[in-house]
Amino acid sequence: MLQIQCLHSKTQENNNLFSRFVIGPLKSGQGLTIGNALRRVLLSDLQGLAIAGVRLAEVNHEFSTIPDVKEDVIDILLNLKQIVLKGNIKDPILTRLVYQGPGIITAKHLELPEEISLVNSDQYIASVSSHKIIEMEFLVKQGEGYVLNNKNTHLVPEGFLSIDAVFMPVRKVNFFIETSTNNATPNLESLILEVYTNGTITPIEAVSKAADNLQTIFGSLKILDLASSDEALESENVKVEKSKEFDNIMIEELELSVRAFNCLKRANIHTLSDLLHYSAEDLLEFKNFGQKSADEVCTNLQLKFGKTLS
């Protein structure tokens, strides 16, 4: 049975947490397998909170400047990206900040609901040199990984500027393998795991959640008997046959607007079969293809052919 032991823990600057663990005993080669799997899940699959968008009074785009404020809007967005929030919410929420200068605006000036708290309330946002009133409104949401601002654009309310959202509660993971020095058990090894978090979760909690995720993933794998395999193969063949029905149906049949039609053509999408290889989110990656065009394609596809994009 595997055991995990904490070798060292400490709190670093800005309330970041660090722990070093040893996991074992493991058979030769298992350490690399487990270490890679844990590292991937720790960095990409754990939930966290982040500011995904902000609305600044009298600001229309990120290249603006604000009178009597030392930082330009881009600098303010970068500072907001560093704010670390802790809590558990199901749906995105809006919160705000109102500050009258002169003085320094920090994270502690955010008006947060009870279910959300700050890890580092001293995070710097901006400096105001006059008695000017600064107003900001924020969209806070829960997610995974690191989401670039251009992926958030269609998710923020109108008038908001999207921000790179750092949902990752785990900032860094290192691991290495130690082999047994015992002559009686030369094939055993131990996994040394180093975990750095942003203070919203302890390293041991992060490892435990990552292990739960992996258990769920591998637990969903089932060994199918021959009959089940045959049924699955037959079902797959039916899907392939159905997909061939759309090979000869051109996207002109969707009766799209000129803008949406031209965008699909430029992306080498000529038939419904081509289109069904993409998801609704994939369409937003096409040049000049906005949310309105994506909604139009999905609506017409459903109304005319009863199909939806995955």
C-alpha positions, -999 to 999 in steps of 0.1 A, spaced: 0 0 0 13 34 -9 21 59 18 27 97 15 48 116 40 55 153 42 92 160 44 91 198 45 65 227 44 68 264 45 49 296 37 66 318 11 61 354 -1 25 365 -8 12 336 12 23 310 -13 26 275 2 53 249 -5 55 213 6 78 184 -3 64 148 -1 77 113 -5 54 87 -19 62 50 -18 72 22 -18 69 19 -56 80 -7 -81 107 3 -106 92 26 -132 60 34 -113 74 67 -99 77 83 -133 42 72 -143 26 85 -111 47 116 -110 37 126 -146 0 119 -140 -1 139 -107 18 168 -122 -5 171 -152 -37 170 -130 -22 194 -104 -14 220 -129 -44 218 -152 -75 201 -136 -79 217 -102 -106 244 -97 -99 279 -87 -113 315 -87 -101 344 -108 -112 378 -122 -121 372 -158 -133 407 -168 -134 442 -155 -154 474 -164 -137 507 -157 -157 538 -157 -151 560 -188 -128 534 -203 -137 518 -236 -106 498 -245 -74 484 -229 -51 510 -246 -68 539 -227 -53 560 -199 -72 574 -169 -66 610 -158 -48 613 -125 -40 576 -124 -3 566 -126 -9 533 -144 -24 529 -178 -52 505 -183 -30 476 -195 -9 479 -163 -41 479 -142 -53 447 -160 -19 430 -153 -22 440 -116 -57 426 -114 -45 394 -129 -23 389 -98 -52 391 -73 -57 357 -57 -92 348 -46 -104 320 -24 -139 305 -22 -164 283 -39 -190 296 -63 -211 278 -89 -220 307 -111 -200 338 -121 -207 368 -99 -201 406 -102 -184 426 -76 -171 462 -75 -146 487 -62 -151 524 -55 -121 544 -44 -116 581 -39 -80 594 -41 -54 605 -35 -38 572 -25 -30 536 -35 -57 512 -46 -51 476 -34 -70 443 -34 -85 451 0 -107 478 -16 -127 452 -35 -162 447 -22 -164 409 -20 -194 387 -10 -191 364 21 -183 333 0 -151 348 -15 -120 361 4 -86 375 -5 -54 355 -1 -32 387 -4 -52 419 4 -21 440 -2 -19 432 -40 -12 466 -57 -37 478 -83 -31 515 -91 -21 549 -77 -44 579 -78 -29 614 -75 -60 635 -70 -94 634 -53 -107 616 -83 -132 587 -77 -123 554 -94 -150 529 -101 -144 493 -112 -167 463 -116 -154 428 -118 -166 395 -131 -154 366 -109 -158 330 -120 -146 295 -112 -125 275 -137 -95 255 -145 -60 262 -158 -49 294 -175 -74 310 -198 -62 338 -222 -82 369 -224 -92 363 -261 -109 330 -249 -129 350 -223 -142 378 -246 -176 361 -254 -181 353 -217 -178 387 -201 -207 412 -201 -209 440 -227 -186 469 -218 -162 447 -198 -125 441 -207 -115 405 -206 -84 395 -185 -61 365 -186 -77 343 -159 -53 323 -137 -76 297 -121 -47 274 -112 -44 270 -74 -11 251 -80 16 273 -95 45 248 -98 52 211 -95 85 193 -95 92 156 -90 121 132 -91 127 95 -83 149 80 -55 158 44 -59 161 21 -29 196 16 -14 185 -15 4 201 -46 -11 172 -67 0 147 -46 -21 168 -32 -50 138 -28 -73 118 -4 -51 118 34 -55 102 65 -40 86 95 -57 97 129 -43 70 155 -51 73 192 -46 41 213 -48 38 251 -48 3 266 -44 -10 302 -44 -23 300 -8 -60 291 -17 -53 255 -10 -26 236 9 -2 213 -11 -16 182 6 -51 192 -2 -40 197 -38 -24 163 -40 -55 146 -25 -78 163 -50 -55 154 -79 -55 117 -67 -93 118 -66 -95 131 -101 -72 104 -114 -92 77 -95 -123 90 -112 -107 90 -146 -92 55 -144 -123 41 -126 -144 50 -156 -125 25 -177 -144 -8 -180 -135 -41 -196 -161 -48 -222 -171 -84 -230 -172 -96 -266 -210 -89 -270 -206 -54 -257 -176 -48 -280 -197 -60 -310 -225 -37 -300 -202 -7 -296 -186 -15 -331 -221 -17 -347 -231 16 -331 -199 32 -343 -206 20 -379 -241 35 -378 -226 68 -367 -201 67 -396 -229 59 -421 -250 88 -408 -221 112 -410 -217 103 -447 -252 116 -453 -239 151 -448 -209 148 -472 -229 160 -501 -249 187 -483 -232 221 -489 -232 248 -462 -252 270 -486 -282 249 -474 -279 266 -440 -289 300 -456 -264 319 -435 -256 356 -436 -228 366 -459 -204 372 -431 -208 338 -414 -208 320 -448 -176 337 -460 -159 329 -427 -167 292 -430 -155 292 -466 -122 308 -456 -118 280 -430 -122 254 -458 -156 243 -445 -177 235 -476 -201 207 -464 -221 199 -433 -198 170 -428 -169 194 -426 -188 217 -402 -197 188 -378 -160 182 -371 -160 215 -351 -175 226 -318 -193 259 -312 -162 271 -294 -140 261 -323 -159 285 -346 -149 315 -324 -112 307 -333 -119 315 -370 -108 349 -382 -136 375 -380 -160 349 -366 -178 364 -336 -204 350 -311 -233 363 -332 -222 343 -363 -215 312 -341 -250 314 -327 -265 318 -362 -247 287 -375 -258 266 -345 -294 278 -347 -297 272 -385 -280 238 -382 -305 227 -355 -336 241 -373 -328 228 -407 -311 195 -400 -317 187 -363 -279 186 -356 -259 203 -329 -222 211 -327 -204 193 -299 
